[in-house]
């Protein structure tokens, strides 16, 4: 295969234009070089209006004997309609641009004289290309109307089904929790072993949330090793934004929803809020430090396998120490969190609305996670590198986006129809 440079291609193109000019304009040794006198004609878009206007441009250029001087024609959309017509005219009748120029220039200006070429008359007759034959009772009009209605109906059906599918996501999540509650009832009725006291849907949700969260934490730990591409080239694929969302952001958000479901009930079942200064810090430390222990374990295992790369990120002692302080401090945010997800006057053992817990509790829990990350980074000070701060900032941004989308979607799926129905009933009454 022969390699051809760009300069060679351009030189051959100029030679072809020179040959074309000699045919269009005649040989003239005194004519300036082609490279310095290239002329192009561009037709813009705009549908049939652009085609109609550009036909007038062609006729004006033909009368001025300038159409033959054009070296290039460029067009788009409606402009392509008229330029392709011009090229097709020359191709089908085997004529050059000078002959077309003569045909376009010899047009009578008197309306009583039909002096237009058949090609131009054909173009005018079929300028209404969507319905070539006009008339309300014509087959072309009703074919166009049926095609329009068919395509509109199909597109709207697809759009409505897509919107309904999105709105079904919150209900599907709540239905999944209902299945957990039915499983709880079934096991309590059939199982009488030593673990009977733990056969609650909230425990199942916390266990499932821990499993899903471990996925995000696992890849979070790997990302701590992947911020230096020169040392850790084998671990760069999951640092891309798409994979960070799939492997870290989405699992963490799902874990936040499941944890919120379980935590909202245990805050009352274990009477945690009645002793906030003794029990809330333990809950915060367990939730926040636990994920960091897993992340650091992953980092240590990978570092042990690749000792030559060196350990990346802040030291382990600094991360764990500040994580414990962060968990203890941020745990007091569960007090306003409880006011959001737990109805006023709730008592121990009471069942709350899953819609309320998931709609408002999940983004609130994600916000607590974000505030914990901010405090954690602040406590580490210079121990956190700029690369790690940037990574955590981007992760926090994605969690904020998912929180807003979650709150909007759940509110639209359940609270908007309820409010709309209530308003309609009030107006009818």
DOLO-396675 format. One line per field, with one value per residue (C-alpha): residue number from 1; residue in one letter; x, y, z negated. Coordinates in nm, 4 decimals. Each point is the difference from the previous one (the first is absolute). Example, Ala and Ser with C-alpha at 12.3 -4.5 7.8 and 13.67 -1.06 7.14 Angstrom:
num: 1|2 $
residu: A|S $
u: 1.2300|0.1370 $
v: -0.4500|0.3440 $
w: -0.7800|0.0660 $
% end
This chain:
num: 1|2|3|4|5|6|7|8|9|10|11|12|13|14|15|16|17|18|19|20|21|22|23|24|25|26|27|28|29|30|31|32|33|34|35|36|37|38|39|40|41|42|43|44|45|46|47|48|49|50|51|52|53|54|55|56|57|58|59|60|61|62|63|64|65|66|67|68|69|70|71|72|73|74|75|76|77|78|79|80|81|82|83|84|85|86|87|88|89|90|91|92|93|94|95|96|97|98|99|100|101|102|103|104|105|106|107|108|109|110|111|112|113|114|115|116|117|118|119|120|121|122|123|124|125|126|127|128|129|130|131|132|133|134|135|136|137|138|139|140|141|142|143|144|145|146|147|148|149|150|151|152|153|154|155|156|157|158|159|160|161|162|163|164|165|166|167|168|169|170|171|172|173|174|175|176|177|178|179|180|181|182|183|184|185|186|187|188|189|190|191|192|193|194|195|196|197|198|199|200|201|202|203|204|205|206|207|208|209|210|211|212|213|214|215|216|217|218|219|220|221|222|223|224|225|226|227|228|229|230|231|232|233|234|235|236|237|238|239|240|241|242|243|244|245|246|247|248|249|250|251|252|253|254|255|256|257|258|259|260|261|262|263|264|265|266|267|268|269|270|271|272|273|274|275|276|277|278|279|280|281|282|283|284|285|286|287|288|289|290|291|292|293|294|295|296|297|298|299|300|301|302|303|304|305|306|307|308|309|310|311|312|313|314|315|316|317|318|319|320|321|322|323|324|325|326|327|328|329|330|331|332|333|334|335|336|337|338|339|340|341|342|343|344|345|346|347|348|349|350|351|352|353|354|355|356|357|358|359|360|361|362|363|364|365|366|367|368|369|370|371|372|373|374|375|376|377|378|379|380|381|382|383|384|385|386|387|388|389|390|391|392|393|394|395|396|397|398|399|400|401|402|403|404|405|406|407|408|409|410|411|412|413|414|415|416|417|418|419|420|421|422|423|424|425|426|427|428|429 $
residu: X|X|X|X|X|X|X|X|X|X|X|X|X|X|X|X|X|X|X|X|X|X|X|X|X|X|X|X|X|X|X|X|X|X|X|X|X|X|X|X|X|X|X|X|X|X|X|X|X|X|X|X|X|X|X|X|X|X|X|X|X|X|X|X|X|X|X|X|X|X|X|X|X|X|X|X|X|X|X|X|X|X|X|X|X|X|X|X|X|X|X|X|X|X|X|X|X|X|X|X|X|X|X|X|X|X|X|X|X|X|X|X|X|X|X|X|X|X|X|X|X|X|X|X|X|X|X|X|X|X|X|X|X|X|X|X|X|X|X|X|X|X|X|X|X|X|X|X|X|X|X|X|X|X|X|X|X|X|X|X|X|X|X|X|X|X|X|X|X|X|X|X|X|X|X|X|X|X|X|X|X|X|X|X|X|X|X|X|X|X|X|X|X|X|X|X|X|X|X|X|X|X|X|X|X|X|X|X|X|X|X|X|X|X|X|X|X|X|X|X|X|X|X|X|X|X|X|X|X|X|X|X|X|X|X|X|X|X|X|X|X|X|X|X|X|X|X|X|X|X|X|X|X|X|X|X|X|X|X|X|X|X|X|X|X|X|X|X|X|X|X|X|X|X|X|X|X|X|X|X|X|X|X|X|X|X|X|X|X|X|X|X|X|X|X|X|X|X|X|X|X|X|X|X|X|X|X|X|X|X|X|X|X|X|X|X|X|X|X|X|X|X|X|X|X|X|X|X|X|X|X|X|X|X|X|X|X|X|X|X|X|X|X|X|X|X|X|X|X|X|X|X|X|X|X|X|X|X|X|X|X|X|X|X|X|X|X|X|X|X|X|X|X|X|X|X|X|X|X|X|X|X|X|X|X|X|X|X|X|X|X|X|X|X|X|X|X|X|X|X|X|X|X|X|X|X|X|X|X|X|X|X|X|X|X|X|X|X|X|X|X|X|X|X|X|X|X|X|X $
u: 0.0000|0.1471|-0.0045|-0.1190|0.0563|-0.2564|0.2107|-0.0091|-0.3790|-0.0455|0.2389|-0.1949|-0.3243|0.1394|0.1067|-0.3536|-0.1457|0.2420|-0.1215|-0.3613|0.0620|0.1508|-0.3177|-0.2318|0.1849|0.2374|0.3776|0.1597|0.3718|-0.0445|-0.2611|0.1236|0.1058|-0.2802|0.1269|-0.0450|-0.3395|-0.2225|-0.3703|-0.2715|-0.3774|-0.1754|-0.3730|-0.1347|-0.2845|-0.3596|-0.2127|-0.1899|0.0338|0.3769|-0.0281|-0.2313|0.2239|0.3138|-0.1662|-0.0227|0.3686|0.0877|-0.2094|0.1596|0.3501|-0.0898|-0.1194|0.3241|0.2006|0.1588|-0.1345|0.2757|0.2662|-0.1005|0.2535|-0.1819|-0.3612|-0.0794|-0.3510|-0.2000|-0.3655|-0.2216|0.3096|0.0848|-0.3395|0.0897|0.3676|-0.0833|-0.2596|0.2691|0.2478|-0.2692|-0.0985|0.3561|0.0493|-0.3234|0.0194|0.3802|0.0479|0.2464|-0.0496|0.0235|-0.3004|-0.1968|0.0969|-0.1482|-0.3243|-0.0366|0.0911|-0.2528|-0.3124|-0.2823|-0.0993|-0.3576|-0.2515|-0.1997|0.2865|0.0864|0.3730|0.1362|0.1910|-0.1857|0.2561|-0.0781|-0.3746|0.0233|0.1860|-0.2703|-0.2816|0.1529|0.1427|-0.2632|0.1838|-0.1930|-0.3293|0.0958|-0.3613|-0.1834|-0.3618|-0.1979|-0.1516|0.3234|0.1659|0.3291|-0.1558|-0.1674|0.3128|0.1950|-0.2685|-0.0038|0.3799|0.0112|-0.2596|0.1682|0.3462|-0.1344|-0.1944|0.3004|0.2378|-0.2428|-0.0657|0.3711|0.0420|-0.2974|0.1197|0.3471|-0.1415|-0.2261|0.2957|0.1965|-0.2951|-0.0338|0.3532|-0.0984|-0.3008|0.2164|0.2419|-0.2833|-0.1482|0.3389|-0.0105|-0.3528|0.1339|0.2571|-0.2793|-0.2009|0.3102|0.0280|-0.3602|0.0480|0.3206|-0.1463|-0.2933|0.2073|0.3407|0.0616|0.3773|0.2528|0.0049|-0.3726|0.0486|0.1947|-0.2495|-0.1086|-0.0154|0.2138|0.2804|-0.0280|0.0197|0.3060|0.1724|-0.0800|0.1086|0.3281|0.0639|-0.0787|0.1947|0.3037|0.0117|0.0232|0.2467|0.2144|0.0442|0.0345|0.3026|0.1422|-0.0476|0.2151|0.2799|-0.0797|0.0562|0.3637|-0.0157|0.3775|0.0111|-0.3281|-0.0668|-0.1875|-0.2764|-0.1005|-0.3034|-0.2449|0.1097|-0.1988|-0.3170|-0.2365|0.1570|0.0161|-0.3761|-0.0710|0.2354|0.0046|-0.2704|-0.2972|0.0907|0.0559|-0.3327|-0.1852|0.1704|-0.1081|-0.3632|0.0079|0.1835|-0.2517|-0.2853|0.1556|0.1348|-0.3309|-0.1587|0.2951|0.0296|-0.3322|0.0161|0.3278|-0.0923|0.3187|-0.1319|-0.0832|0.3723|0.1624|0.3303|0.0748|-0.1494|0.0053|0.3826|0.0251|-0.2400|0.1926|0.3369|-0.1283|-0.1549|0.2789|0.3122|-0.1216|0.0117|0.3436|0.1331|-0.1141|0.1461|0.3330|0.0038|-0.0416|0.2789|0.2288|-0.0695|0.0711|0.3106|0.1259|-0.0328|0.1793|0.2485|0.2160|-0.2715|-0.0052|-0.3128|-0.2026|-0.2085|0.0026|0.1483|-0.2256|0.0244|-0.1049|-0.2955|-0.1335|0.0516|-0.1726|-0.2729|-0.0845|-0.0231|-0.2024|-0.2468|-0.0481|-0.0585|-0.2194|-0.2143|-0.1901|-0.1426|-0.2186|-0.2128|-0.1359|0.0106|-0.2416|-0.2405|-0.0041|-0.0706|-0.1832|-0.3518|-0.0656|-0.1211|0.1331|0.0443|0.2226|-0.0929|-0.2137|0.0165|0.0731|-0.0900|0.2627|-0.0741|0.0847|0.3144|0.1359|-0.1095|0.1493|0.2265|0.2258|0.1137|0.0269|0.2264|0.2059|0.0339|0.1275|0.2570|0.1096|0.0358|0.1958|0.2373|0.0511|0.0749|0.2283|0.2061|0.0216|0.1241|0.2731|0.1299|0.3170|-0.0072|-0.2501|0.1633|-0.1549|-0.0651|-0.1970|-0.1945|-0.0923|-0.1154|-0.2127|-0.1439|-0.1066|-0.1520|-0.1917|-0.1260|-0.1372|-0.1675|-0.1635|-0.1306|-0.1426|-0.1585|-0.1812|-0.1176|-0.1163|-0.1984|-0.1567|-0.0907|-0.1523|-0.1928|-0.1452|-0.0822|-0.2004|-0.0575|-0.0951|-0.2830|-0.1245|-0.0051|-0.1600|-0.2723|-0.0652|-0.0295|-0.2385|-0.2182|-0.0133|-0.1056|-0.2732|-0.1285 $
v: 0.0000|0.3348|0.2815|0.3304|0.3246|0.2736|0.2308|-0.2494|-0.0322|0.3787|0.0335|-0.2576|0.1794|0.3315|-0.1695|-0.1331|0.3454|0.1451|-0.2520|0.0785|0.3751|-0.0472|-0.1803|0.2551|0.3228|-0.0923|-0.0069|0.3266|0.0081|0.3385|-0.1311|0.0091|-0.3217|-0.2261|-0.0165|0.3773|0.0414|-0.2846|0.0869|-0.1856|0.0302|-0.1053|-0.0653|0.0204|-0.2029|0.0978|-0.2565|0.0830|0.3718|-0.0290|-0.2040|0.2583|0.2901|-0.1792|-0.0712|0.3762|0.0280|-0.2515|0.1851|0.3348|-0.1461|-0.1575|0.3321|0.1641|-0.2851|-0.0699|-0.3488|-0.1526|0.1573|-0.2030|-0.2658|-0.1472|-0.0371|-0.0686|-0.0533|-0.1183|-0.0912|0.2073|0.1256|-0.3601|-0.0311|0.2602|-0.0943|-0.3678|0.1093|0.1985|-0.2899|-0.2460|0.2246|0.0031|-0.3713|-0.1268|0.2135|-0.0257|0.3764|0.2394|0.3005|0.2395|-0.1616|0.0073|0.3632|0.0738|-0.1782|0.1868|0.3375|-0.0156|0.0439|0.2261|0.2724|0.0107|-0.2002|-0.0770|-0.1844|-0.3487|0.0156|-0.2067|-0.3139|-0.3275|-0.0724|0.3267|-0.0427|-0.3529|0.1368|0.2577|-0.2499|-0.2382|0.2539|-0.1133|-0.3304|-0.1299|0.0196|0.0420|0.0013|0.2717|-0.0118|-0.1010|-0.3001|-0.1142|-0.3276|0.1764|0.2165|-0.2899|-0.2142|0.2785|0.0405|-0.3738|-0.0151|0.2989|-0.1463|-0.3409|0.1362|0.2400|-0.2773|-0.2339|0.2661|0.1145|-0.3605|-0.0639|0.3243|-0.0723|-0.3571|0.1317|0.2521|-0.2643|-0.2365|0.2691|0.0746|-0.3711|-0.0133|0.1447|-0.2306|-0.2978|0.0854|0.0236|-0.3279|-0.1645|0.1167|-0.1380|-0.3367|0.0216|0.0679|-0.2968|-0.2163|0.1221|-0.1019|-0.3390|-0.0759|0.1124|-0.2330|-0.3026|0.0441|-0.0394|-0.0314|0.2052|0.2753|0.0625|0.3326|0.1255|-0.1041|0.3538|0.1732|0.2800|-0.2468|-0.1447|0.3508|0.0862|-0.3239|0.0565|0.3618|-0.1098|-0.2423|0.2588|0.2646|-0.2288|0.0040|0.3779|0.0048|-0.2666|0.2074|0.3096|-0.1637|-0.0837|0.3585|0.1118|-0.1886|0.1196|0.3746|-0.0379|-0.1444|-0.0358|-0.2401|-0.1815|-0.0382|-0.3276|0.1643|0.2908|-0.1407|0.0478|0.3582|0.1104|0.1945|-0.2639|-0.2776|0.2152|0.0453|-0.3680|-0.1435|0.2649|0.2665|-0.2245|-0.2744|0.2612|0.1640|-0.3328|-0.0819|0.3415|-0.0784|-0.3430|0.1350|0.2811|-0.2529|-0.2013|0.2920|0.1879|-0.2869|-0.0847|0.3575|-0.0563|-0.3769|0.0289|0.3341|0.1556|0.3536|-0.0019|-0.0360|0.1985|0.0772|-0.3643|-0.1960|0.2277|0.0286|-0.3789|-0.0198|0.2673|-0.1609|-0.3413|0.1314|0.2346|-0.1695|-0.3413|0.0933|0.1532|-0.3152|-0.1975|0.2585|0.0023|-0.3808|-0.0038|0.2536|-0.2049|-0.3245|0.1613|0.1706|-0.3318|-0.1522|0.2936|0.1190|0.1682|0.2524|0.1332|0.0837|0.2917|0.2520|0.1105|-0.2360|-0.2616|0.1316|0.3494|-0.1276|-0.2235|0.2510|0.2813|-0.2425|-0.0838|0.3687|0.0744|-0.2826|0.1089|0.3660|-0.0544|-0.2534|0.2844|0.0865|-0.3068|0.2093|0.2265|-0.3071|-0.1715|0.2940|-0.0381|-0.3733|-0.0716|0.1428|0.2157|-0.2019|-0.3329|-0.2706|-0.3043|-0.2753|0.2261|-0.0551|0.3109|0.0826|-0.1405|0.2824|0.2622|-0.1808|-0.0549|0.3292|0.2303|-0.2264|-0.1268|0.3430|0.1186|-0.2958|0.0704|0.3627|-0.1220|-0.2110|0.3058|0.2129|-0.2815|-0.0052|0.3769|-0.0187|-0.3005|0.1785|0.3065|-0.2034|-0.1634|0.3405|-0.0279|-0.3755|-0.0011|0.0742|0.2274|-0.2995|-0.1753|0.3175|0.0344|-0.3632|0.0332|0.3273|-0.1655|-0.2935|0.2455|0.1792|-0.3228|-0.0918|0.3436|-0.0426|-0.3428|0.1356|0.2784|-0.2374|-0.2518|0.2614|0.1396|-0.3431|-0.1345|0.3220|-0.0047|-0.3722|0.0073|0.3437|0.1908|-0.2410|0.0030|0.3799|0.0215|-0.2490|0.1823|0.3350|-0.1469|-0.1500|0.3319|0.1868|-0.2555|0.0242 $
w: 0.0000|0.1106|-0.2519|0.1471|-0.1855|-0.0378|0.2128|0.2873|-0.0240|0.0046|0.2929|0.2029|-0.0851|0.1280|0.3210|0.0525|-0.0631|0.2554|0.2610|-0.0914|0.0368|0.3440|0.1041|-0.1591|0.0746|0.2804|-0.0148|-0.1055|-0.0873|-0.1688|-0.2438|-0.3645|-0.1691|-0.1158|-0.3584|-0.0384|0.1701|-0.1233|-0.0008|-0.1913|-0.0147|-0.3251|-0.0302|-0.3544|-0.1450|-0.0538|0.1766|0.3166|-0.0707|0.0228|0.3203|0.1561|-0.0950|0.1211|0.3354|0.0435|-0.0915|0.2726|0.2568|-0.0919|0.0261|0.3329|0.1434|-0.1148|0.1567|-0.3397|-0.0641|0.2132|-0.2225|-0.3078|-0.1011|-0.3014|-0.1100|-0.3651|-0.1340|-0.2978|-0.0572|0.2314|0.1782|0.0813|0.1687|0.2662|0.0340|0.0561|0.2577|0.1830|-0.0027|0.1081|0.2910|0.1364|-0.0654|0.1553|0.3153|0.0352|0.0240|-0.1599|-0.2193|0.2950|0.1653|-0.3271|-0.0358|0.3434|-0.0880|-0.3311|0.1493|0.2871|-0.2125|0.1115|-0.2439|0.1373|-0.2065|0.3159|0.1595|-0.1194|0.0656|-0.2870|0.0722|-0.0787|-0.2708|-0.1781|0.0486|-0.1422|-0.2996|-0.0657|0.0442|-0.2506|-0.2418|-0.2486|-0.0331|-0.3024|0.1928|0.3690|0.1213|-0.1900|-0.1035|-0.3075|0.1752|0.1617|-0.0914|-0.0743|-0.2720|-0.1783|0.0331|-0.1673|-0.2709|-0.0752|-0.0094|-0.2336|-0.2368|0.0058|-0.0791|-0.2624|-0.1704|-0.0010|-0.1313|-0.2694|-0.1019|-0.0408|-0.1963|-0.2285|-0.0633|-0.0838|-0.2481|-0.1546|-0.0339|-0.1825|-0.2280|-0.0768|-0.1409|-0.3419|-0.0244|0.0949|-0.2813|-0.2535|0.1288|-0.0568|-0.3627|-0.0298|0.1123|-0.2786|-0.2472|0.1321|-0.0338|-0.3583|-0.0736|0.1611|-0.1922|-0.3319|0.0590|0.1063|-0.1628|-0.3726|-0.0181|-0.1950|0.2648|-0.0169|-0.1772|0.3034|0.2682|0.0795|0.3341|-0.1425|-0.0781|0.3501|0.1469|-0.2080|0.1008|0.3659|-0.0278|-0.1564|0.2878|0.2662|-0.1880|-0.0164|0.3780|0.0008|-0.2886|0.1672|0.3146|-0.2126|-0.1595|0.3412|0.1116|-0.2910|0.1742|0.3495|-0.0277|0.1069|0.3541|0.0240|-0.2950|0.0436|0.3715|-0.0556|-0.2013|0.2185|0.1841|-0.2877|-0.0659|0.3052|-0.0787|0.1389|-0.2092|-0.3122|0.0280|0.0653|-0.2600|-0.2727|0.0233|0.0835|-0.2536|-0.2709|0.0774|-0.0036|-0.3299|-0.1325|0.0858|-0.1639|-0.3056|-0.0307|0.0047|-0.2822|-0.2005|-0.0047|-0.1955|-0.2240|-0.1232|-0.1779|-0.0580|-0.1922|-0.1593|0.1367|0.0175|-0.3723|-0.0784|0.2821|-0.1722|-0.0776|0.2885|0.3047|0.0106|-0.0011|0.2933|0.1917|-0.0662|0.1073|0.3215|0.1084|-0.1335|0.1137|0.3665|-0.0415|-0.1627|0.3062|0.2402|-0.1799|-0.0109|0.3776|0.0336|-0.2205|0.1883|0.3358|-0.1349|-0.1392|0.3455|0.1674|-0.2614|0.2593|0.0719|-0.3534|-0.1942|0.1334|-0.1885|-0.3655|-0.2615|-0.1571|-0.3563|0.1116|0.2021|-0.2786|-0.2811|0.1839|0.1179|-0.3621|-0.0945|0.3129|-0.0666|-0.3607|0.0897|0.3041|-0.1870|-0.1654|0.3410|-0.0471|-0.2361|0.2802|0.2248|-0.2372|0.0174|0.3791|0.0223|-0.3269|-0.0440|-0.3047|-0.2983|0.1313|-0.2621|-0.0224|0.2470|0.2158|0.3766|0.2040|0.3579|0.2340|0.2396|-0.2604|-0.1099|0.3512|0.1558|-0.2594|-0.2032|0.2797|0.1282|-0.3603|-0.0823|0.3141|-0.1148|-0.3370|0.1862|0.1991|-0.3150|-0.1623|0.2972|-0.0213|-0.3727|0.0491|0.2636|-0.2213|-0.2985|0.2099|0.1073|0.2063|-0.0329|0.2887|0.3344|0.2615|0.2267|-0.2743|-0.0807|0.3656|0.0141|-0.3136|0.1253|0.3254|-0.1920|-0.2192|0.3090|0.1462|-0.3288|-0.0096|0.3557|-0.0802|-0.3195|0.1836|0.2733|-0.2620|-0.1940|0.3173|0.1408|-0.3223|-0.0600|0.3502|-0.0180|-0.3238|-0.1526|0.3139|0.0966|-0.3604|-0.0181|0.3436|-0.0977|-0.3270|0.1789|0.2563|-0.2718|-0.1837|0.3132|0.0754|-0.3548 $
% end
